[in-house]
């Protein structure tokens, strides 16, 4: 009998930048950054690895995601998603 494959759940979190200036979104452990434009909502797609939840840390000039980010999308007013960043293919 084959064992069921384990899949990490995908977590979707929306973050809004309500300010008049861009905010930086740091993606760790990769060290990449994405600018969240002013007055824009982004949706971060990430997975939990081995039961360790992702962690979001706020600072005066941005947000750091500690975890396994797969992609980041800008959310339009109609709810459509437009890719801003995605994990590079291996």
DSSP file (Angstrom, degrees, kcal/mol; ACC not computed):
  #  RESIDUE AA STRUCTURE BP1 BP2  ACC     N-H-->O    O-->H-N    N-H-->O    O-->H-N    TCO  KAPPA ALPHA  PHI   PSI    X-CA   Y-CA   Z-CA
    1    1 A X              0   0    0      0, 0.0     2,-0.2     0, 0.0     0, 0.0   0.000 360.0 360.0 360.0 131.0    0.0    0.0    0.0
    2    2 A X        -     0   0    0      1,-0.1     2,-0.2     3,-0.0     3,-0.0  -0.519 360.0-122.2 -78.1 143.7    1.4    3.4   -1.0
    3    3 A X        -     0   0    0     -2,-0.2     2,-0.2     1,-0.1    -1,-0.1  -0.597  30.9-103.2 -84.5 149.3    1.7    6.1    1.7
    4    4 A X        -     0   0    0     -2,-0.2     2,-0.2     1,-0.1    -1,-0.1  -0.482  38.9-113.7 -69.6 137.7   -0.1    9.4    1.2
    5    5 A X        -     0   0    0     -2,-0.2     2,-0.5     1,-0.1    -1,-0.1  -0.493  27.2-123.7 -72.9 142.2    2.2   12.2    0.1
    6    6 A X        -     0   0    0     -2,-0.2     2,-0.5    -3,-0.0    -1,-0.1  -0.747  27.2-168.6 -88.7 129.1    2.6   14.9    2.7
    7    7 A X        -     0   0    0     -2,-0.5     2,-0.3     3,-0.0     3,-0.0  -0.971  20.5-128.0-119.7 131.9    1.8   18.4    1.4
    8    8 A X        -     0   0    0     -2,-0.5     2,-0.1     1,-0.1    41,-0.1  -0.592  34.5-111.3 -74.3 133.9    2.6   21.5    3.3
    9    9 A X        -     0   0    0     -2,-0.3    39,-1.3    39,-0.1     2,-0.5  -0.401  25.5-126.4 -66.8 141.1   -0.5   23.7    3.6
   10   10 A X  E     -A   47   0A   0     37,-0.2     2,-0.5    -2,-0.1    37,-0.2  -0.784  22.0-156.1 -88.8 127.1   -0.4   27.0    1.6
   11   11 A X  E     -A   46   0A   0     35,-4.2    35,-2.5    -2,-0.5     2,-0.5  -0.896   3.1-160.5-105.2 129.8   -1.1   30.0    3.8
   12   12 A X  E     +A   45   0A   0     -2,-0.5     2,-0.4    33,-0.2    33,-0.2  -0.953  13.3 176.3-112.9 124.1   -2.5   33.2    2.1
   13   13 A X  E     -A   44   0A   0     31,-2.3    31,-3.3    -2,-0.5     2,-0.5  -0.992  17.8-147.5-129.5 132.4   -2.1   36.4    4.1
   14   14 A X  E     -A   43   0A   0     -2,-0.4     2,-0.4    29,-0.2    29,-0.2  -0.852  13.6-171.8-101.7 134.4   -3.1   39.9    2.8
   15   15 A X  E     -A   42   0A   0     27,-2.8    27,-3.1    -2,-0.5     2,-0.4  -0.977   6.9-155.3-123.3 136.0   -1.1   42.9    3.9
   16   16 A X  E     -A   41   0A   0     -2,-0.4     2,-0.8    25,-0.2    25,-0.2  -0.931   9.2-151.6-116.0 136.8   -2.1   46.5    3.2
   17   17 A X  E     +A   40   0A   0     23,-2.7    22,-1.0    -2,-0.4    23,-0.6  -0.887  18.2 175.4-100.3 101.1    0.2   49.5    3.0
   18   18 A X        +     0   0    0     -2,-0.8    -1,-0.1    21,-0.2    20,-0.1   0.461  47.7  98.8 -85.9   0.5   -2.0   52.4    4.1
   19   19 A X  S    S-     0   0    0      2,-0.2    20,-0.9    21,-0.1    21,-0.1  -0.211  81.7-117.9 -85.8 174.7    0.8   55.0    4.0
   20   20 A X  S    S+     0   0    0     18,-0.2     2,-0.3     2,-0.1    18,-0.2   0.327  95.3  61.4 -91.0   6.1    1.8   57.5    1.3
   21   21 A X  S    S-     0   0    0     16,-0.1    -2,-0.2    15,-0.0    18,-0.2  -0.940  93.5 -95.5-130.9 153.0    5.3   55.8    0.9
   22   22 A X        -     0   0    0     -2,-0.3     2,-0.4    16,-0.1    15,-0.2  -0.331  34.9-146.4 -63.2 148.8    6.3   52.4   -0.3
   23   23 A X  E     -D   36   0B   0     13,-2.1    13,-3.7    -4,-0.1     2,-0.4  -0.899  14.0-123.2-112.2 147.4    7.0   49.8    2.4
   24   24 A X  E     -De  35  62B   0     37,-1.8    39,-2.6    -2,-0.4     2,-0.6  -0.739  15.2-159.0 -90.7 139.3    9.7   47.1    2.1
   25   25 A X  E     -De  34  63B   0      9,-2.7     9,-1.9    -2,-0.4     2,-0.4  -0.962  11.9-157.5-115.2 109.7    8.7   43.4    2.4
   26   26 A X  E     -De  33  64B   0     37,-2.8    39,-3.1    -2,-0.6     2,-0.6  -0.722   2.5-151.8 -90.0 136.7   11.8   41.3    3.3
   27   27 A X  E  >> -De  32  65B   0      5,-3.0     4,-2.3    -2,-0.4     5,-1.0  -0.927  25.0-133.5-112.6 109.7   11.6   37.6    2.4
   28   28 A X  E  45S+ e   0  66B   0     37,-2.9    39,-2.4    -2,-0.6    41,-0.2  -0.884  78.1  21.2-109.8 141.6   13.8   35.5    4.7
   29   29 A X  T  45S+     0   0    0     -2,-0.4    -1,-0.3    37,-0.2    39,-0.1  -0.946 125.0  54.9 -93.9  10.4   15.7   33.2    4.5
   30   30 A X  T  45S-     0   0    0      2,-0.1    -2,-0.2     1,-0.1     3,-0.1   0.791  91.7-136.6 -76.6 -27.7   16.3   34.3    0.9
   31   31 A X  T  <5 +     0   0    0     -4,-2.3    -3,-0.2     1,-0.3     2,-0.1   0.575  53.9 141.0  82.1   8.4   17.1   37.9    1.6
   32   32 A X  E   < -D   27   0B   0     -5,-1.0    -5,-3.0    -6,-0.0     2,-0.3  -0.446  36.3-152.3 -79.6 157.7   15.0   39.2   -1.3
   33   33 A X  E     -D   26   0B   0     -7,-0.2     2,-0.4    -2,-0.1    -7,-0.2  -0.970   9.7-167.4-130.6 150.4   12.9   42.4   -0.9
   34   34 A X  E     -D   25   0B   0     -9,-1.9    -9,-2.7    -2,-0.3     2,-0.5  -0.997  21.7-130.3-131.6 135.8    9.7   43.6   -2.6
   35   35 A X  E     -D   24   0B   0     -2,-0.4     2,-0.8   -11,-0.2   -11,-0.2  -0.767  12.2-148.9 -87.2 126.3    8.3   47.1   -2.4
   36   36 A X  E     -D   23   0B   0    -13,-3.7   -13,-2.1    -2,-0.5     3,-0.1  -0.855  26.4-129.4 -91.2 110.7    4.7   47.3   -1.4
   37   37 A X    >   -     0   0    0     -2,-0.8     3,-1.1   -15,-0.2   -20,-0.2  -0.113  36.0 -79.0 -58.6 158.8    3.5   50.5   -3.3
   38   38 A X  T 3  S+     0   0    0      1,-0.3   -18,-0.2   -18,-0.2   -20,-0.1  -0.269 114.0   6.3 -59.2 142.9    1.6   53.1   -1.3
   39   39 A X  T 3  S+     0   0    0    -22,-1.0     2,-0.4   -20,-0.9    -1,-0.3   0.834 102.6 130.7  52.1  40.0   -2.0   52.4   -0.6
   40   40 A X  E <   -A   17   0A   0     -3,-1.1   -23,-2.7   -23,-0.6     2,-0.4  -0.932  50.3-143.0-123.4 145.5   -1.7   48.9   -2.0
   41   41 A X  E     -AB  16  75A   0     34,-0.6    34,-2.8    -2,-0.4     2,-0.3  -0.897  18.2-168.0-103.7 135.9   -2.7   45.5   -0.7
   42   42 A X  E     -AB  15  74A   0    -27,-3.1   -27,-2.8    -2,-0.4     2,-0.5  -0.901  13.3-143.1-119.8 153.8   -0.5   42.5   -1.4
   43   43 A X  E     -AB  14  73A   0     30,-2.9    30,-2.4    -2,-0.3     2,-0.5  -0.976  13.3-156.5-117.5 122.0   -1.2   38.8   -0.9
   44   44 A X  E     -AB  13  72A   0    -31,-3.3   -31,-2.3    -2,-0.5     2,-0.6  -0.855   2.3-160.4-100.4 127.4    1.6   36.6    0.4
   45   45 A X  E     +AB  12  71A   0     26,-3.0    25,-3.3    -2,-0.5    26,-1.7  -0.940  25.5 154.7-106.8 121.8    1.5   32.9   -0.4
   46   46 A X  E     -AB  11  69A   0    -35,-2.5   -35,-4.2    -2,-0.6     2,-0.3  -0.945  31.2-134.6-142.4 163.8    3.7   30.7    1.8
   47   47 A X  E     -AB  10  68A   0     21,-2.3    21,-0.7    -2,-0.3     2,-0.4  -0.884  19.0-121.9-119.3 151.7    3.9   27.2    3.1
   48   48 A X        -     0   0    0    -39,-1.3     2,-0.6    -2,-0.3     5,-0.2  -0.759  25.8-147.6 -87.9 138.1    4.5   25.8    6.6
   49   49 A X  B >  S-G   52   0C   0      3,-1.0     3,-2.1    -2,-0.4    -2,-0.0  -0.936  70.3 -20.6-112.6 122.3    7.5   23.5    6.7
   50   50 A X  T 3  S-     0   0    0     -2,-0.6    -1,-0.2     1,-0.3     3,-0.1   0.822 124.5 -55.3  53.8  36.2    7.5   20.6    9.2
   51   51 A X  T 3  S+     0   0    0      1,-0.2     2,-0.7    -3,-0.1    -1,-0.3   0.516 102.3 133.6  79.7   4.4    4.9   22.3   11.3
   52   52 A X  B <   -G   49   0C   0     -3,-2.1    -3,-1.0     1,-0.0    -1,-0.2  -0.797  50.8-137.3 -90.3 117.9    6.8   25.5   11.8
   53   53 A X        -     0   0    0     -2,-0.7     2,-0.1    -5,-0.2    -5,-0.1  -0.337  20.6-105.5 -71.9 154.8    4.5   28.5   11.2
   54   54 A X        -     0   0    0     14,-0.1     2,-0.4    13,-0.1    13,-0.2  -0.439  34.0-144.4 -72.1 152.9    5.6   31.5    9.2
   55   55 A X  E     -F   66   0B   0     11,-2.4    11,-3.4    -2,-0.1     2,-0.5  -0.980   7.2-156.7-126.6 135.5    6.4   34.6   11.3
   56   56 A X  E     -F   65   0B   0     -2,-0.4     2,-0.5     9,-0.2     9,-0.2  -0.940   9.3-166.8-112.4 130.8    5.7   38.2   10.3
   57   57 A X  E     -F   64   0B   0      7,-2.7     7,-2.7    -2,-0.5     2,-0.3  -0.973   7.9-149.1-122.6 124.5    7.8   41.0   11.9
   58   58 A X  E     +F   63   0B   0     -2,-0.5     2,-0.3     5,-0.2     5,-0.2  -0.681  19.7 171.9 -90.9 143.4    6.9   44.7   11.7
   59   59 A X  E >   -F   62   0B   0      3,-2.6     3,-0.8    -2,-0.3    -2,-0.0  -0.842  49.6 -91.7-137.0 177.9    9.5   47.4   11.7
   60   60 A X  T 3  S+     0   0    0     -2,-0.3     3,-0.1     1,-0.2    -2,-0.0   0.758 123.9  30.6 -65.8 -23.8    9.3   51.2   11.2
   61   61 A X  T 3  S-     0   0    0      1,-0.1   -37,-1.8   -38,-0.1     2,-0.3   0.266 126.3 -34.2-121.3  12.9   10.1   50.8    7.4
   62   62 A X  E <   -eF  24  59B   0     -3,-0.8    -3,-2.6   -39,-0.2     2,-0.4  -0.999  61.3 -75.8 167.8-163.0    8.6   47.5    6.5
   63   63 A X  E     -eF  25  58B   0    -39,-2.6   -37,-2.8    -2,-0.3     2,-0.5  -0.983  26.5-151.8-133.3 139.1    7.6   43.9    7.2
   64   64 A X  E     -eF  26  57B   0     -7,-2.7    -7,-2.7    -2,-0.4     2,-0.6  -0.962   5.6-154.7-113.9 131.2    9.8   40.8    7.3
   65   65 A X  E     -eF  27  56B   0    -39,-3.1   -37,-2.9    -2,-0.5     2,-0.8  -0.925   5.1-165.2-103.1 118.6    8.4   37.4    6.5
   66   66 A X  E     +eF  28  55B   0    -11,-3.4   -11,-2.4    -2,-0.6     2,-0.3  -0.895  56.1  51.1-101.1 106.2   10.4   34.6    8.2
   67   67 A X  S    S-     0   0    0    -39,-2.4     2,-0.8    -2,-0.8   -19,-0.1  -0.989  99.8 -40.4 163.4-156.6    9.3   31.4    6.4
   68   68 A X  E     -B   47   0A   0    -21,-0.7   -21,-2.3    -2,-0.3     2,-0.2  -0.688  54.3-172.9-111.2  76.1    8.8   29.7    3.1
   69   69 A X  E     +B   46   0A   0     -2,-0.8   -23,-0.3   -41,-0.2     3,-0.1  -0.515  11.9 179.6 -73.6 133.8    7.3   32.3    0.8
   70   70 A X  E     -     0   0A   0    -25,-3.3    17,-2.9     1,-0.4     2,-0.3   0.789  63.3 -17.3 -99.7 -41.1    6.2   30.9   -2.6
   71   71 A X  E     -BC  45  86A   0    -26,-1.7   -26,-3.0    15,-0.3    -1,-0.4  -0.989  48.8-143.3-163.4 159.6    4.8   34.1   -4.2
   72   72 A X  E     -BC  44  85A   0     13,-2.9    12,-3.1    -2,-0.3    13,-1.7  -1.000  20.5-171.7-133.1 132.8    3.6   37.6   -3.6
   73   73 A X  E     -BC  43  83A   0    -30,-2.4   -30,-2.9    -2,-0.4     2,-0.4  -0.938  23.1-129.2-125.6 144.7    0.8   39.3   -5.6
   74   74 A X  E     -BC  42  82A   0      8,-3.1     8,-2.4    -2,-0.4     2,-0.6  -0.757  28.4-138.0 -84.0 140.8   -0.6   42.8   -5.8
   75   75 A X  E     -BC  41  81A   0    -34,-2.8   -34,-0.6    -2,-0.4     6,-0.2  -0.897  13.0-146.8-105.6 122.8   -4.4   42.7   -5.2
   76   76 A X    >   -     0   0    0      4,-2.8     3,-1.9    -2,-0.6   -36,-0.0  -0.326  31.7-102.4 -80.0 169.0   -6.4   45.0   -7.5
   77   77 A X  T 3  S+     0   0    0      1,-0.3    -1,-0.1     2,-0.1    -2,-0.0   0.773 125.2  54.8 -63.0 -24.6   -9.6   46.7   -6.4
   78   78 A X  T 3  S-     0   0    0      2,-0.1    -1,-0.3     1,-0.0    -3,-0.0   0.458 123.0-106.7 -87.1  -0.3  -11.6   44.0   -8.3
   79   79 A X  S <  S+     0   0    0     -3,-1.9    -2,-0.1     1,-0.3     2,-0.1   0.437  71.4 143.0  92.5  -0.4   -9.7   41.3   -6.4
   80   80 A X        -     0   0    0     -5,-0.1    -4,-2.8     1,-0.0     2,-0.4  -0.417  45.0-131.7 -71.9 151.1   -7.5   40.1   -9.2
   81   81 A X  E     -C   75   0A   0     -6,-0.2     2,-0.5    -2,-0.1    -6,-0.2  -0.890  17.8-169.1-107.7 134.5   -3.9   39.1   -8.4
   82   82 A X  E     -C   74   0A   0     -8,-2.4    -8,-3.1    -2,-0.4     2,-0.1  -0.988  29.7-115.2-123.3 123.3   -0.9   40.3  -10.2
   83   83 A X  E     +C   73   0A   0     -2,-0.5   -10,-0.3   -10,-0.2     3,-0.1  -0.309  38.0 166.1 -62.1 130.0    2.5   38.7   -9.6
   84   84 A X  E    S-     0   0A   0    -12,-3.1     2,-0.3     1,-0.4   -11,-0.2   0.641  71.7  -3.2-107.4 -30.0    5.1   40.9   -8.0
   85   85 A X  E     -C   72   0A   0    -13,-1.7   -13,-2.9   -51,-0.1    -1,-0.4  -0.973  60.3-176.6-161.2 144.1    7.5   38.1   -6.9
   86   86 A X  E     -C   71   0A   0     -2,-0.3   -15,-0.3   -15,-0.2     2,-0.1  -0.991  41.1 -89.2-145.4 154.9    7.7   34.3   -7.0
   87   87 A X        -     0   0    0    -17,-2.9     3,-0.1    -2,-0.3   -17,-0.1  -0.390  53.4-109.3 -61.3 128.9   10.2   31.7   -5.8
   88   88 A X        -     0   0    0     -2,-0.1     2,-0.1     1,-0.1    -1,-0.1  -0.283  33.0-109.3 -60.9 144.7   12.7   31.0   -8.5
   89   89 A X              0   0    0      1,-0.1    -1,-0.1    -3,-0.1    -3,-0.0  -0.480 360.0 360.0 -71.1 144.4   12.5   27.7  -10.3
   90   90 A X              0   0    0     -2,-0.1    -1,-0.1    -3,-0.1    -2,-0.1   0.467 360.0 360.0 -84.9 360.0   15.3   25.3   -9.4
